[in-house]
Amino acid sequence: MLRRVLPILLMVLFVAAAAEAQPGGGRGNQPPPVVSPEVHPDGRVTLRYRAPNATQVTVSGELDGRTHTMTKGADGVWEVTIGPLAPDIYTYAFNVDGVIALDPRNANTKYGYGNFGPVSIVQVPGDGPQFYDVKDVPHGEVRIRPYVSKTLGVARTVWIYTPPGYDEGSDYPVLYLLHGAGDIESGWTMIGRANNILDNAIAEGRAVPMVVVMPLGYPIQSFWTGPSKTSSVSAPQGGALGLVGQDLLNDVMPMIEREYKVSRSADRRAIAGLSMGGGHTMNIAFNRPELFRYVIAMSPAAFGVTPENYPDVFKNPQKYNEQFKWFWIPVGEDDTLTGPGDRKLSEAFKAAGLNHEFTLTPGRHEWTVWRHHLHDGIARLFK
């Protein structure tokens, strides 16, 4: 684990040290600490970054979908105030003269994979705890389970949510929950807050107690355990079951059904994913429709789901209609990444006679959308 995490931490420390360094050396000459992020009572967020020698600093992320140019003060600290923003959890990163940097004053970080990389996190609170916050309710656990994927020939980890009272129960329904491009197996927990969402929904009676399995969505060795021995290409080709799907069906699912108290009935099994994970969700469900009664593809990157790649889905939709109890495709109404394609795909499904529910919700292609999708979706599973 440390072999992969340590370089990232060293990078953060180096950037922070470089940003904070000032001529004069000793502790007595240190400038006042920078406060960032600063969340104001009205929902505005002020971000600051000390870089006295920089010529331009900008910040972008999920804050409002825009890139903001920051203003440099006489003390060498760049600053910008954004908002007001609605109560939610947002990601952001700085661009310092072309170099992407985390907020060195903010320890709240989301790790990422590939070009997406890690980003900083800020939460704008509401009037009280939100559906994704920790509340005074019974809590489940998130267990990190290492395994060796025989499909891929590498060591990986899967994150598993078990509901409150898990040890006393049995035959739990199970949701396989897949992350999107740039995230890792911890994504649905660390930034998606899936465990808090489940805890609160179960306590409120909105959702039934369930086990949630969150695997890595790339056919590589785990982010936490070292370099990959396989290709990083994750997209299935020509409608065939992709490597991620093979790992899930041949390695993860048998392990879960062998070692955890979950049902082996398709009526108590669901699969869901966001963006890239939404594409994986469709690929897996269309290749093995008899395994899942519930399918949720959130803002799916399903560019390869075509009549040419999946002829049986479009020519024999009744086969899938008989298997899927609920097939839901929720998409942010301002999603410009997958949204246009998702709308066309829904129209193609409708023309073919494939039963599904297509829903437009407020938001873009961001976690601020997918937390709501999970919150709404789990209320309709296994009922």
N, C-alpha and C positions, 0 to 999 in steps of 0.2 A: 504493500500500500504506500509506504513512504517513498518508494522509488519514483512513483508518479506524482504524488502530492508535493514532495519536497521541492522540486524545481519550480512549481507554481508559487509556493509560499516564498521561496527565495526571490522570485521575480517581484512579488508584491512588496517584500521588504526593501528590495533594491530601489524600486520606483519610489516608495515612500521616503526612503533615506535621501535619495537624490532630490526629491521635491522639497524636503524639509531642510536640506543642508544650507547653511549660510556661512559667509566668511567670518572668521574670528574663532571658530573651533569650539571652545569649552561650553559646559552646561550653562554657565552664567550668561553667555551671549546668545542663547537660544531664543528665537522669536516666540511670541505667544502662540499657543496651539491653535490650529485651525479647527473650527467647528463645522463639520459636514457629515451627513446632511442635517439641516435644521428644518424641522417641520413646524410650521406656524399653526396657530389655532384655527385659522380660516381655510386650511388645506393647502396653502402655498408651501413650496419646498425650495429652500435656498441651498445650493450646492457650491462648495468652495474647493479650490485646488491651488496649493502653493507651488509656483513654478516661475521664479523671478526672471529667468533667462529665456523663457518660452516666448515665441512671437504670436502664437494663436492657440487657444484652448477652446474646444467645443465639448458639449455633452449631448448624448442621445440615448435612447432606450425606449422603454414602455411608458415613460412618464406622460407624454402626450403624442407620441409618434413623430415628433419633429426633432431636428438638430438645432441646438441652441448655441449661439456664440456667446462666450463668457467675456466679462470685462475685467481688465487687470487693474488692481489697486496699487497705490504707492508702496505698499508693503510686499508687493510681488504675489499677492493672492488673487487668483481669478475667481469671479463670482457671477452667479446668475440665479434669479428667482423664477420659478415656474409654477403655473397654476392660477387659481386653486384647482386641486385635483380631488376627484371623488374618493371616498374611503376605499382603499385597496392596497395591494402589494405591488410595487413597481421595480423594474430593473433599470440600470443605467451604467454607462461607462464614459470616461473622458477620452478625448483625442487631443494629445499634446504634441503639436507639430508633427502630426502624422503617426504618432505612436499611441496605440490604445492602452489605457491605464485604468486600473481600479481606483476607487476612492481610498487613499491611504489612511483616512480617518474613520473609515467605516469597516468594521469587522464582519458585517453581515454580507456574505458572498455566496453566489450560486456558481458552482463549478460547471464547466461545459466541455464539450469535445470538439476538436477540429477547429475550423475557422471562427466558430461562434465564441469559444473561449469563456472564461469566467466573467461575471459581471457583478456589480454591487447592487444591493437591495435596500429599498426604503419602504416603510409602511406608513401610509396616511391613515390614522385611526378614525373610526366613526364615533357615534355617540355612546356606543357600548360595544361589547365583543361581537365580531362578525361571524358568519357561518364557518369561516376558515380559521378562527382564533381558538386558542385553548380556553375552554369553559370549565366550570365546576360540575363536571359530569364524569361518569365512569370512563376510563381510558383504556384503549387497547394498546398493543405493543407493535413496534416495527422490528422485525428480526432480519439480520443480514446473514444470508445462507450461502456459503461458498459451495461450488460444485465444479466438476470437470465435465465439460461438454464433449461427449463422444462424437457428436455431429461435427464440431468445429476443431476438436483436438486441442483445446485450450482451457485454462482455468478461468472461471467467471464468478460473479456473485449475482444473487437475486434478492431484492428487498421484499419482505412479506409482512403485510399488516394482518394481525390477528385481533379480533374484536374483544371487547370486555367480556370476561367470563369464559374465554376460549377454552381453558383447561378443563372446565366442568361440562362443556358441551360436546357435540359430535355432529357429523354429517352436515357441515356448514356449506352453503353455496359459495362459489369461488368466482371472482372477477380477475381476469388477466388484463392488466392495465399497462399500456405501452406508451413510452415517451416519444417526443418529437426530435427532429434533427438538432444536433448541438447539445442535447441533454444526455444524461447518463442514468443508470439504474436508480440513483438517489433522487432524480428530478421530481417525480410525483410527490415525494415526501418533503424535500427540502424547500422547494419553491411552490409546488402545487398544493402543499398542505393536505394531502389526501387523508392522512391519519386523523387530523383534526376534523375535517369535513365528515368522515365516517363516524367518529366518536359522537359528534353533535347530532348528526342525522339519526343515528341509532338511538341515542338518548331521547330524542324528540318523537320517536316512533315513525319517522319518515322513511327509514330504511331498515331492512332486516339485517341482523348480524351476519357478516360475511367475511371471508378471507380474501385479501386483495394481493395478487402476485405481480410484482413490478420488475421485470427482467431488463437486461441491457438490450437496446434496439439496434446494435451494430454487431456484425459477425466477427468480432475481435475479442482478444483477451480483455478481461475486465480492466476498466480505467484504474481500479485500485490496486491491481496485482502486477502490472508490468506491461511491456511492449506486446504488440499483437504478433501472432504467428500466421495470421490469415489476412485476406484482403479486407479493406475497409468498405468495399462496395456493399451497400445494403439493399438496394432496390431489386426486387424479384424480376426476372426476365420472362417476357412472353406469357405471363399469367401462371407460370409454374410456381410451386411453393418455394419461396426464397429461403436463404440460409437462416435468417432470423426465425422464420416460421418453422423450419426443420428443427432448430434448437429448442424452440418452445414446445413443439409437439413430441419430439423424441427424447428430450432430456429434462426440460423443466417440468412439464406436466406429469410425467411418470414419477418424478421425485416428489412433487407436491402431493400427489394422490397416494404415494407410499408412506410419506413421513408426516403428513398433516391431516387434521380431522376434517377433510372436505369430501363432499359428495362426488361420486363418479357418474352421476346422471347428467345428461345434456340439459335437462330441464332446470338444473341448478348450476349451470355454467354459463358465464358471459365473457365476452372479449371486447375491449375498448382501447382506443388510442387517439392521440392528437397528432395532426400534421403528418410527418413521416410515419408515426405510429398508427395514424388513421389509415394510411396506405397499407401498412403491414396487416392491420386488422382486417381490411377487406380481402387481402391476398390469402390470409389464413382461413377466414370464414368461407370464402368462395371455394377454396380447395378442399376443406373438410367441413361442409355445412352441417353434417350430422352431429358434430361435437358441441355446437353452441346454439342456444335458443335466443340469446340476446347479443346484439351487435351494435356498438356505438362507435361511429367514426367522426371524430371532432375535427372540423376544418381539415379534412383528409387530403394529403398529398397523393391523390389517387390518379395521377396522370396516365398511368399505364392500364387503368381499368377501362378497356375498350371492347367492342364486340369482337375485334380481331384477336385480342389476348384472352378474353374470357367468353368464348362463343356459347358455352353451355348456359351461362348466366343470362344472356340476352335471348337465347333461343328456347330455353327450357326454364323460364322463371318460376313455374309452379313448383319445381323441385325445391327451390330455395324458400319459396313462400310457405311450404309445408314444414320447413325446418326452423325458420326464424320466427320467433314469437314477436319480437320487436327489433326492427332495424332502423336506427336513428342516425341522421346526419345533421348535427347542429353546426352552424357556421356564423362567424361574426359578419354583420351586415356591411362593415367597412373593411373587410378582409380583401386586400388587393393581391395577396400572394397566391392563395388557393381558391379564394371565393368565387371568381368567375368560372373557373373550371368545375368547382363543386356544384354550381347552379346548373351548368350544362349536363353534368353527370346525373344529377337528380332528374332532369328532364328526360335523359336517355333511359334511365331506369323506369320512369313513369310510362314512357312510350312502349317499352318492352313488356310492361306488366309486372315488374318486380316491386313487391310491396315494400315501402319504406316511408319514413317520416322525415321530411326536410324542414329544418327550422332556422330562421335567421334571428340572431340575437344581437344586442348592442355590442360594439367593440370591433377590434382589429384582429390580426393574427398574433395573439398574445396570451400570456398566462392569465391576464385579467378576464379573459373570455372563458378559458378552459376550466378554471376553478368552478365557475357557475355551471358549465356543462356537466361536470362531474356531480356537483351538488344536486342538479335537477335529475340527472340520469339515474343515480343510485336509488332514487325514490321509486322508480318503476321497475326495478330488477327483482326477479324471483317472487313475483306476486301474481 
